[in-house]
Amino acid sequence: MADIRFYHTVRQSVEQVLPSLVLRALQNGHRIVIKAAGSDEVARVNDYLWTFDLPSFIPHGSAKDGNESDHPVWITERDENPNGADTLILLQGGEAAQTEGFSLVCAMLDGRDDVAVRSARERWVFYKEAGHDLTYWQQGEKGWEKK
């Protein structure tokens, strides 16, 4: 069973907090799949990871780049794990048909979006009933707070 963590943003957008989560996971030796809700979001996140902080670098790719297994971070709209990742990040609206093969799943949601909050509650119930270990993190004034 995967360890599933819900990350509830309230001060920044999901896109703004994504680089710090990805960098931390990479520093801890993880390979990552980022699942977006569609091809437009894949392209937007791909571009953002190149430009979010010019001195920083997050090695990543998507289907347009090819060579899936070479990328420690893979951005996709499909249920796949072509780079042998152990961590799955579900962007807002991204859902996984299966979490098998991932030891950690991070479900991101923008707390300013009522639809996203309702969807996250439904996914929480689904994952809980499936027997996963769940934790909930909310963005606070001093960083992430476990609730």
N, C-alpha and C positions, 0 to 999 in steps of 0.2 A: 504494500500500500504506500502511496505517495504521501509525503508531508505537504499539506496544502495550506498556503498562507494567503489571506486576503489583505491587500494593501489599499486602504481607503484614503485617497487624497482629499484634502479640504483647502489647502493653501496654495497648491500648485496643480498644474494639469498632470495627467498621467505621463504625457510625453516629457514634461520637464523633470520628473523624478526618475524616469527610466534609465538614463545614463548612469546615475549613481548606483542603482541596484545592479545593473549589468557590470559595472566596473568592480564592485565588491565581489560579485560572484566569480568573475574572472580571476581576481586576486586570490580567491580561495580555491582555484584550480578547477572550476566548473566549466563545462561546455553548455551552451544555451541555445534553445529554440525560442524565438519570439513569435507568437501567433497573433496576427492581426485579423480584423474583421473582413478585410477585402484587399484587392490589389492596390487601390488608391492609398490605403493606409500603409501597406508594405512599402510603397514608393516613398511616402512621406517620412516614415520612420527611418528608412534606409538613408535618405538625404539628411535627416536631422542628426543621425549618429555621426555623420561626417563633419557637421558644422556646429554642434552644440557648444563646443569649447575648443578653440583652435589648437592650444597646446596639447590637448588630450587626444588619445586615439583609441577607438574601440574597433578591433578587427572584426568585420562582419561582412555578410553577403546575403544575396537572395537569388532567386531563380535567374534573374537577368545576368548574374555574375558567373553562374555555374560553379563547378568544382566544390560541391557541397561539403564534402568531407574535410576540406582544407580550412573551412571557416569555423572558428571557435564560437561565433554567434551567427545563427541562421535566422533570417526573417522570412516568414511565410504566411500564407492565408490557408494552408492545408494542414490536415492532421498528418504530420510526418516528422521524422527524426533522422534526416540524412547525414548529420554531422556527429552522430553518436552522443548527443547531449544527455546530461542527467538532470538538467533544469529546464522547465518550461515556463515561460512568462506569457500569460494570456492578457493581451491588451483589452481595454474596455470594449466589450462586444465580442471579443474572441472567446470561443468555447472549444473545449477539447472533447472529441467523441470518445477518446480513451487517454488515460494517463499512464498506462502500462509502459515501463521502461524509464520513467522519470522518477527520481527519488524526491524531487522538490517541484511543486507547481506553485507559481505566484500569480494570483488572479488580481488584476489591477482594476480599480473602479474610481471614477470621479464622483466624489460625494456631492458635488453641485448638480449632478444629473440624476433626477428622480427615477428615470427609467433604468439607469445603470445600477442604482441602489436596489431596486426591486429585483432586477435580474441576478444580482449578486446574492441576494437572500435566497432565491430559488436554487442557485448553484450550491450554496451552503448546505441546504437541506439535502440536495441530491448527493453531494460528496459525503455528508454525515451518514446518510442511509447506506452508502456503499462501504462504509467502514474506514474511511481515511482519517488521519490525524489532522485536525483543523486548528489554525490560529488566526486571529484577526488583529491587524495592525492599523492604527489610525494616525494620520499625520497630525502632530501637535506643534506647539510653539518651539519646542526644543528637539524636534525630530520625530521618529516613529515611536509610538506608544502602544504596547501590547495591551489589548483590552480583554 
